[in-house]
């Protein structure tokens, strides 16, 4: 039977040699950014890591095979193929048996990265508890997947269209450790500060690697989530953000949008209402998280081999 995920030669060699590797999700390429700029972005994400001496492992499913590390043809397929679907962790077996090609969400990417032995994963923002949870009970599978996947995830928090206080409460209940990178506040993706306090702050990649090692000693099987905020001068204008979000929520209510349809509706509204400024912020978020993840992976690799 083939290994799942199948590792690219570069990823396999880096892991075998104890060199730093960072997993990257692929739904930002397949579904999160407009074409054809998404392909340019995907290549630039990988270049950020390679220039820092870190091996990128973009994760996706190609013709039914989960892969950790894509060649350029694979990146093109994920970015430009109209038949590409989006899969969470629960969908992986279905996509494999159906020989589908798919971008992987945070949940699916985390699961596959951990199976491959990759310890650090960079994403934009997590899914979370949706607004109006009491009515629709809508919660992202990302949270449950992270509760049982030992990986360090760098994100800019969760998108502000979600219920951020409820998401943090849910992460606590699920046993997912959360720390801010050089901040005591949880980031709000488009915004530097979500308004929510954090109990833990870590100020260097080496501190994060030390926490990873301590969690290994304890046998922790859940994720370590590092909240990495945008610099204030890179965030979406807070007044614009608040106005557009209020408009989007009102539009969703008027249109009767419910459940899983709410998030894509709100994100599309925000993109159009900000004249694409939210897309530029999304790119800044991804680049910042990938850069930090590379530094963490390098700090982890420098600690040497572990039993």
Secondary structure, DSSP 8 states (H G I E B T S, - for coil): ---SSEE-HHHHHHHHHT--EEEE-SHIIIIIS-TTHHHHHHHHHHHHHHHTT-EEEEEEEETTEEEES--HHHHHHHHH-TT-EEE-GGGHHHHHHTT--EEE-HHHHHHHHHHHT--EEE-S-B--BBTTHHHH--B-HHHHHHHT---EEEE-BB-TTB-HHHHHHHHHHHT-EEEEES-SEEEETTEEEEEEE-S-EE-SHHHHHHHHHHHHHHT--S-EEEE----GGGS--HHHHHHHHHHHHHHHHHHT--TTHHHHHHHHHHHHHTTTHHHHHHHHHHHHHHHHHHHHHHHHHTT----
